[in-house]
Each structure stands twice: as structure tokens, then as C-alpha cells.
Amino acid sequence: MGSVVAGLLGALTGLGGGVVIVPLLALAFHVNIHYAIGASLISVIATSSGAAAAYVREGYSNIRVGMFLEIATTIGALFGAFLAARLASGIIAIVFGGVLIISVVLSVRKLIEPVAVGPADRWASRLRLNSTYPTARGPESYEVRHVPAGFGLMFGAGALSGLLGIGSGAFKVLAMDQVMRIPFKVSTTTSNFMIGVTAAASAGIYLRRGFVAPGLVMPVVLGVLAGSAIGTRVLVRATTKWLRIVFALVIAALGVEMIYGGITGRF
């Protein structure tokens, strides 16, 4: 039931179910945080795959941008997963709590749609990253900017994903939307396309180290999938502003609790 709620809230707010799954398992069910992260990563792969296919089919996702940035996120995810196996549970809990609070700030603040100015990025031209996306007025073209900076930020987002078992979608969207000047709809859909690949890279390390327990993963994945499916239907009718506020308060409280638990040695 808890994973259903995680998937539901993740779909309604766009933060993904991982930010709920790990604190839920660690705080409410007292699951070792490494096993909680392993289960969360598998659920991220499952939920990302279905939505990503739909966005690609509709023409929103920029496949070339996604495939290019996945190089950075995958390397970062492998680094984060490698680091997680060598860090104490308390340290991971403190980092996770801090990331939860930052994710809340990023998700509730109103981002200004950036305007691309200046000459076109030579890396975007060489790699053919510029593209179009569908709008009510028809296909609209856009140019990708600051490719090296975005690539570097994606390494950090991947490292957080591998270390904490989350999709780190808020950080990916921030990098593409605010730094690389990619339209918001394209940023969110491309981020969703990338999340599954990033999680799969780090999940292999957790699996090899024995942190993926099938008995735990199966109900979590099924619950998150069911919750995500319900969330996409509810989203059409729900007042997302109030949902985001309530969810932000819950996640902020979980973040504080994770930091407190890490400091006091509860994990």
C-alpha cells in the first residue's frame, strides 16, 4: 500500500516515487537503507520505461540530447553506486535528507522559461542536438545552449541517482531547462527518458553486491506501477497546486527526519 501511495504522489508531483520509497522503507519499515535504495532503483526503471515510450512517440523527447547526456549520468550513477557501498548508512541518510529538501525547493518554485540568446552552441550544432517539439501552433524549433555545462551537471545528477536510489529528475530538468535552454516540456520528457537508463546502470552494482532483495522489490515495483497509473488519471482532475504543497510538506518532513536519524545513528 505504501508503494502505491509513493507511485501516486510521484506521478502527481513529477518528483518520482523514489523520493518516497526510500524514506518509507527506511523509516516506517526499518529496512536497511542500502536494500531500500536497491528496491527504489528497480521501481524507477519500471515506472520510467512506460512513460518514456509514450513521450518519444508523441515527439516531445529529444533522443539525441538524452543519449548524449546519458553518457554523463551513467558514469555518475556508477560512481554514486560505487560510493554508496562504501559509505555508512547514517551518512547516506543525511545526504538523502538534504537532497529531499533541495528537491522540494526545486519542485515548488516557479521556474521562468529561459530565453535563448546569443550565438548557437557549436557543440549542439556538431552533435545535431537542436530539434523541434509539438505545440498548439505546430512544430516549434529550439536550440540547445551551454552543452559542456549541462554535461557536467548531468554527472552530478547521475551520482545522486546511484548514491540515493532516486531518479534525480528535478536536477536533470533544472540542468536542461535553466542551463541548456531546452523548453520545459522537452526537458521533463527527455529527463523521464534518461531516468530509467541512469537507474539501470547503478542497479547492476547494487544487484552484484546483494542489495536487491526480490521479496522486497516485487511488491514495491507492483505498487509503484499501480500508483503511477492511478496518478496519471487523477492528475487530469486534481488541483496540482495544492497537491504539490501537501507533498512538499511531507517530503520536507521526511528530509528532516532522515537527517536527524542519520545524525543520531538510527540507521
PEDA-V898094 format. One line per field, one symbol per residue. ss: DSSP state (A for helix, B for strand, O for the rest). psi: psi as a letter, one per 20 degrees, with the letter a starting at -180 (. if undefined). A space follows every 50 residues. Layout:
ss=???
psi=???
This chain:
ss=OAAAAAAAAAAAAOOOOAAAAAAAAAAAOOOOAAAAAAAAAAAAAAAAAA AAAAAAAAOOOOAAAAAAAAAAAAAAAAAAAAAAOOOOAAAAAAAAAAAA AAAAAAAAOOOOOOOOOOOOOAAAAAAOOOBBBOOOOOOBBBOOOOAAAA AAAAAAAAAAAAAAOOOOAAAAAAAAAAAOOOOAAAAAAAAAAAAAAAAA AAAAAAAAOOOOOAAAAAAAAAAAAAAAAAAAAAAAAOOAAAAAAAAAAA AAAAAAAAAAAAAAOOO
psi=ghhghghghghhijiqihihgghgggghjkqphghggghgghhggghhgg hggghghijgpohggghghhgghgghgggghghhijqqhggggggggghg gghgghhhqoppoqppraqqphhhghilhqarqprhjappqqpprlgggh gghhggghghghhikrikhhhgggggghgikpqghhgghhghhhgggghh ghhhghghjjjoohhhgghggggggghggghhghhhiqnhghghgghggg hgghgggggghhhikh.
